[in-house]
Amino acid sequence: MSGLRWIAIAEALKGFLVLFGGLGLLEYVHLHLQHIGNILTANIGLNPEHQYSKALLRLFWGVNDKTIFLLALGIVAYSALRLVEAYGLWYERTWARWLGIISGGVYLPYEFYELFHRFSWIKVGITIVNIGVVIYLAINRDRFSTKEEKNAYDLQN
């Protein structure tokens, strides 16, 4: 199996995982999340006066149905992007390689920032894999996916 297909599988998995997580958020529409936050902190034994517990409860205070819906909508859009990229990579489309280079490269500055401020070997591994994917896609970006693409290119030049 080609490298593009492995990357396509990884992107599809990311897309489906995020999609199912986002759809799971919709279950919380119309629920009082602040009450759920209180129950959660009590059941896992957190002190409600502790800094982290207060931060968790503040997070639940600001959430309403509209916020959950917008978050779920953003998650669906992100998932759609990942699934479209996976489709294009599976069928070796040039546009998908460019999409992968851009979408993978966007995360690199953040990953480097995280590495320098909160180092962990897991972050090192994720960053190395992401760099490898971006380099692989960059090296293979101009390969034609179909004879039609190659013929169209030849006709233009």
C-alpha positions in Angstrom: 0.0 0.0 0.0 1.3 3.4 -0.9 2.2 6.1 1.6 -0.7 8.2 0.4 -3.1 5.5 1.3 -1.7 5.2 4.8 -2.0 8.9 5.2 -5.6 8.7 3.8 -6.5 6.1 6.4 -5.1 8.2 9.2 -7.0 11.3 8.0 -10.2 9.3 7.7 -9.8 7.9 11.2 -9.2 11.4 12.5 -12.3 12.7 10.6 -14.6 9.9 11.9 -13.3 10.2 15.5 -13.9 13.9 15.6 -17.2 13.6 13.9 -18.5 11.0 16.4 -17.2 13.2 19.3 -18.9 16.3 17.8 -22.2 14.5 17.3 -22.0 13.3 20.9 -21.9 16.9 22.0 -25.4 17.4 20.6 -26.6 15.1 23.3 -25.9 17.8 25.8 -28.2 20.4 24.2 -30.9 21.4 26.6 -29.1 20.1 29.6 -27.9 22.3 32.5 -24.2 21.8 32.1 -23.4 23.7 35.2 -25.4 21.1 37.2 -23.6 18.3 35.4 -20.3 20.1 36.2 -21.2 20.1 39.9 -22.1 16.4 39.8 -18.9 15.6 37.9 -16.7 17.3 40.4 -18.5 15.7 43.3 -18.4 12.2 41.9 -14.7 12.2 40.9 -13.7 13.6 44.3 -12.5 17.0 43.3 -12.6 19.8 45.9 -15.0 22.4 44.5 -12.8 25.2 45.9 -9.7 23.9 44.2 -8.3 25.9 41.2 -8.9 23.2 38.6 -12.4 22.5 39.9 -13.3 26.2 39.7 -11.9 26.4 36.2 -14.0 23.4 35.1 -17.2 24.8 36.7 -16.5 28.2 35.0 -16.2 26.4 31.7 -19.6 24.8 32.2 -21.2 28.1 33.3 -20.5 29.8 29.9 -21.9 26.9 27.8 -25.4 27.2 26.4 -27.3 25.4 23.6 -26.1 27.9 21.0 -22.5 27.4 22.0 -22.8 23.6 21.9 -24.5 23.8 18.5 -21.8 26.0 17.1 -19.1 23.8 18.5 -20.7 20.7 17.0 -21.0 22.6 13.6 -17.3 23.4 13.7 -16.5 19.9 14.5 -18.6 18.6 11.6 -16.8 21.1 9.3 -13.4 20.0 10.5 -14.4 16.3 10.0 -15.6 17.0 6.5 -12.3 18.6 5.6 -10.4 15.5 7.0 -12.7 13.1 5.1 -12.4 15.0 1.9 -8.7 15.1 2.2 -8.7 11.3 2.9 -10.8 10.7 -0.2 -8.4 12.8 -2.3 -5.3 11.1 -0.9 -6.8 7.6 -1.4 -7.4 8.4 -5.1 -4.0 10.2 -5.3 -5.4 13.6 -6.3 -2.9 16.4 -6.6 -5.3 18.9 -4.8 -5.4 16.5 -1.8 -1.6 16.5 -1.5 -1.7 20.3 -1.4 -4.5 20.2 1.1 -2.5 17.8 3.3 0.7 20.0 3.1 -1.3 23.0 4.1 -3.4 21.4 6.8 -0.5 19.5 8.2 1.9 22.5 8.1 -0.5 24.8 9.9 -0.1 22.7 13.1 3.7 22.7 13.1 4.2 26.1 14.7 1.8 25.2 17.5 3.5 21.8 17.9 6.9 23.4 18.2 5.5 25.9 20.7 4.1 23.1 22.8 7.4 21.1 22.6 9.4 24.0 24.0 6.9 25.0 26.7 5.5 21.6 27.8 8.0 18.9 26.6 6.9 15.3 26.4 8.1 12.4 24.3 4.6 11.9 23.0 4.6 15.4 21.6 8.0 14.7 20.0 6.6 11.6 18.3 3.5 13.5 17.0 5.6 16.3 15.7 8.0 14.0 14.0 5.1 12.1 12.3 3.5 15.3 11.2 6.8 16.6 9.8 7.3 13.3 8.0 3.8 13.5 6.5 4.2 17.1 5.3 7.6 16.2 3.8 6.3 13.1 2.1 3.3 15.0 0.6 5.6 17.9 -0.5 7.9 15.5 -2.3 5.0 13.8 -4.0 2.9 16.9 -4.6 3.4 17.2 -8.3 2.9 13.5 -9.3 -0.1 13.2 -11.5 -3.0 11.1 -10.1 -4.6 10.2 -13.4 -3.7 10.1 -17.1 -6.2 12.8 -17.6 -4.3 15.2 -15.3 -1.0 14.4 -17.1 -2.6 14.8 -20.6 -4.2 18.1 -19.5 -0.8 19.3 -18.3 0.9 18.2 -21.5 -1.6 20.0 -23.6 -1.0 23.2 -21.7 2.7 23.1 -22.1 
